[in-house]
Amino acid sequence: MATITNWITHLTTDTDTATEGVQVGSSIYPMVGTEGILVIALLVIWIGWHVMTDASESKELQQLAKKRHSANDHKSNITEW
């Protein structure tokens, strides 16, 4: 991958006489233009992670609620408190 050392020269240099006045444009990093797709994918993953976390925590809390521990059960050394 080539490096660009002078942006002004790079952006204002004509490529040849047939395209005089046209600025040279090139991508400066790979996959230019896919940012929107990546943001949407990230949002889907983020929302999915929250849904899965909520489901697993709700399941765990329901299991604890079924045991109906009292406030003093920890004094009796009950496991899985």
Summary of the structure (lengths in Angstrom):
residues: 81
radius of gyration: 29.7
end to end distance: 58.4
largest distance: 89.7
contacts: 116
relative contact order: 0.06
helix: 57%
strand: 0%
